[in-house]
């Protein structure tokens, strides 16, 4: 089976796919806070700071079919993913919570959901940021 047509289709639609992932992530974060009533911790807020603009930037990029916006979206996605990775590690490695503790509000190492023993909200955010980053990397303009 030849995977080149699949890669070409992903490359053609990478902006749209990344935008859909960002919209699902924003909807999920709003669901967890506004419907489920989970109060976001400090690290959750930082992740939102990086995810929410991605929905706007990628939506605009899709509307204008402007792949140059990837240069703006990719750093946001990588930074947000880094925060998500640290947040997930803080949840799963208790000693990390002592390094940079959340001193006010909800503790950052608290776990609202724990599906299958490893899927938490920061992991969901990390997967979204990783998918967006990979899609943006695949969909970037080629200059030969």
Secondary structure as GFF3:
##gff-version 3
##sequence-region A 1 144
A	DSSP	alpha_helix	4	12	.	.	.	ID=ss1
A	DSSP	alpha_helix	14	30	.	.	.	ID=ss2
A	DSSP	pi_helix	31	35	.	.	.	ID=ss3
A	DSSP	alpha_helix	42	64	.	.	.	ID=ss4
A	DSSP	three_ten_helix	67	69	.	.	.	ID=ss5
A	DSSP	alpha_helix	70	92	.	.	.	ID=ss6
A	DSSP	three_ten_helix	94	98	.	.	.	ID=ss7
A	DSSP	alpha_helix	121	139	.	.	.	ID=ss8
###
